[in-house]
Amino acid sequence: MILEQAVLPVIPGRETEFESAFDEARQIIASMPGFAGLTLSRCLERPSGYLLLVHWETLEDHTEGFRGSAEYQEWRALLHHFYDPFPVVEHYETVLTA
């Protein structure tokens, strides 16, 4: 299992609009092969900051499958105009749990 992490810097004042668009966009990503769940959290200290965590079965399910799909173009159209600057996306695999 791979964990994708993205800190999403939403343009201040557009948080409600972003959350509504993300609610629509999550249906797109949830339909993709290898998708295993996500959480979107809002920062308490910076209300326009969000943390997106997505679980994928493999790295390629995200980097090749989702990002190479027509559905990703829909995702981009719904969400990418909310970010300033554009988020950095990183991938992790579990080393230890408790």
N, C-alpha and C positions, 0 to 999 in steps of 0.2 A: 504494500500500500504506500502511495506517495501523497505527501501533503503539500499542496500549493499554497503559498502565502503571498498576499498582496496588500500593502497598505495603500488605501485609496484616498488621495487628497481631493475631496470634492470642493468645488468652488463655493465659498461661503454664500449663504442665502439660497442655495439650490438643493439643500438637503432633502426636503420633502419631495421635490420633483425627482431627485435621484432615487430615493427609496421606492417611489411608485414605479419608476422605470426598471429598477432592479427586481421588483416583484414580478414583472413581466419577463424580464431576461432570465430569471432563475428557472423558468419552465423550459427555456431553450437548452441551457447547460444540463439540466436534469435528464434530458432525453438522450444525451450523448453516450455512446458506448464507453464503458470504463468509469463513468461517473459514479461515485460512491457516497456523495453527500457534501453539504456545504453549510457554513455559518457566516453570516454577515453581522458584524458588531460595530456599534458606534462608540467613538471615544468620548469619555466623560470630560476630559480636560480640553479637548479640541473638538467641539461638536460637528465640525465639517470633516473630521477624519474618521475613516472606517477601516476595519480589518476584515478582509475576506480570506477564509480558509476553505479550501476545496480538497476533498479526498478523491484520488484517482487510483484505479487499479495498477496502472503503469505510467511512467513518465510520458511515454509515447501517446497514451490515450489523450493527454492534454496537448502536448507540443505538436504532434502530427495529426491526430484524429480530430480534436476539437478545433485547434487553430487553423487547420487546413480545410475546414468544412464550410459549406454555404451558411450553416447555422451561425458560425462565428461572425460572419459578416452582419447578420441580424443583431447579434450581441454587441458588436462594435457600434452599430448605428444607434442602438438604444442607450449605450453607456459612456462611450469614450469622450464625448463632448463635455462631460461633467468634471473631468480631471484636470487639475493644474497644480503641479506638473504631472506628467504621465507617470503612473505607478510602476515601481520595480516589482517584478514577479520572480519569486524564488521557489525552489522545490526542495523538500526534505524527506528523508526516510527515517523511520524510528530506530533509535539506538538503544534506548532504555525506557521502561515505563514503571510506574509505581501504582 
